Amino acid sequence: MEALDWLLDSDPAIRWQVLRDLTDAPPAEVQAERALVATRGWGARLLALQDEDGQWDGGTYFPAQFDESEPGQPWTATTYSLLLLRDFGLDPRSGKARTAVARVRENSRWEEGDQPFFDGEVEPCVNGMAVALGAYFGEDVDGVVQRLLGEQLADGGWNCEAERGSVRSSFGTTINVLEGLLEHEHATGGSPGSIAARQRAEDYLLERGLLRRKTTGELIDSDWLEFSYPPRWFYDALRGLDYFRAAGNRPDERVAEAVEMLSSKQQPDGTWLLENTHPGRVHFALEDGDGHPSRWNTLRALRVLQWYGRR
C-alpha cells in the first residue's frame, strides 16, 4: 500500500494508469484523471513544446539541430515525443491530441526519404513505432503494416539490419514491431495476416524465454536485466513482459524466469529502481535518475506481476 500511495502521489500520466490497473477505481474516476494528462503535468508540458509546424525540436526522428558529438541519441524530435504522449495515455479523442496529431500528419516527414509521418519509412523498428502511434491516434497505417508483414524473417521476428544482409531477428526491432501490431489490432481488429505475424513474433521471444539464445541458452545481453524508462527503441525484460501483459493472453510458462528475475528486483519499500537510462537530449526529466526509485518501472512491474498471478 505504501508503494501504491507513492504512485498515486504523482503526475496524472501515472495516476490514471494506477487507478485503472492496480485499484478498483470506477471507470468514471479513471477517465477523469486521464483527461488531466492534456492539461496538467508532463502531458501538458510536452504538448506545449510542439512547434507551430507540427514538429518537436524541428525534426521527425532527429532534431533539426543535432551535433553528432552530443552524448547519446537525442530524444526530443517528433517520434519520441509522440511515443511519450502515448505512454502518458493522452486521450486520442481529446481536442489537444487531435490538434497535435493533425499538425504532425500535415507537416512531419521522415528524414530518410521525405515520406509523410504516417506512411512510415524503411527501417522496421521505426515503422513499428509509426504503426503504434498511428493506430493509437486514429491514423491509417495499414500500408505500413503490410510492409512489415512482408519483412518478417524466417525465425519469426524482424531486424533493422535485414537490408544489410542479416537473416536473424533482433529483440529490439521485434519488440517495436510487436507493440505496433498489437496497437493496430486493438484499433482495427487486425487481419488474419497481421494476427498470425504477431503470434509468430511472440513465439520468437517466448522460445528464448525473453532473455536467452535459443541455441545455447546463454543470456543474450546483461543490459536486458536492467530496466530503463523510457525504453526508447531498446529492449529489456520488463518491456517484453509488459508487452505480453498488454496482449492480454494467459501467461505462458516460458516467461517464468523473466518474471522471477523481475520479482527479485523489488526493493524493500515495494518499489523498483530506474536503471540503464539511455543517454541523450531530453525535453525534461521524468524520474530522479538511475539508482533511484522509479514510478514508471514500479507501475509496469506491479501490473506485470498482477497479470502473471492470474495464471
VENTAFEN-V262115 format. One record per backbone hydrogen bond with DSSP energy under -0.5 kcal/mol. CO is the residue of the C=O (numbers start at 1). NH is the residue of the N-H. Records with the same first field share a line. If there is no record, write none. Layout:
# VENTAFEN-V262115
CO->NH ; NH
This chain:
# VENTAFEN-V262115
1->5
2->6
3->7
4->8
5->9
8->10
11->14 ; 15
12->16
14->18
15->19
16->20
17->21
18->22 ; 23
19->23 ; 25
26->29 ; 30
27->31
28->32
29->33
30->34
31->35
32->36
33->36
34->37
35->38
36->39 ; 40
40->43 ; 44
41->45
42->46
43->47
44->48
46->49
47->50
49->57
51->54
55->51
56->59 ; 78
57->64
59->56 ; 78
60->79
64->66
66->68
67->70
77->81
78->82
79->83
80->84
81->85
82->86
83->87
84->88
85->89 ; 90
86->89
91->94
94->98
95->99
96->100
97->101
98->102
99->103
100->104
101->105
102->106
103->107
104->108
108->117
110->114
115->110
116->119
117->120
123->127
124->128
125->129
126->130
127->131
128->132
129->133
130->134
131->135
132->136
133->137
134->139
135->138
139->141
141->145
142->146
143->147
144->148
145->149
146->150
147->151
148->151
149->152
153->156
157->153
158->170 ; 174
159->162
160->163
161->164 ; 166
162->165
170->174
171->175
172->176
173->177
174->178
175->179
176->180
177->181
178->182
179->183
180->184
181->185
182->186
183->187
184->188 ; 190
185->189
191->195
192->196
193->197
194->198
195->199
196->200
197->201
198->202
199->203
200->204
201->205
202->206
203->207
205->208 ; 210
206->209
208->211 ; 212
211->220
213->217
218->213
221->224
222->225
223->226
224->237
226->228
227->275
231->234
236->240
237->241
238->242
239->243
240->244
241->245
242->246
243->247
244->248 ; 249
245->248
252->255
253->256
255->259
256->260
257->261
258->262
259->263
260->264
261->265
262->265
263->266
267->270
271->267
272->294
274->291
277->279
279->73
281->75
289->292
292->274
293->295
294->272 ; 298
295->299
296->300
297->301
298->302
299->303
300->304
301->305
302->306
303->307
304->308
305->309
307->310
308->311
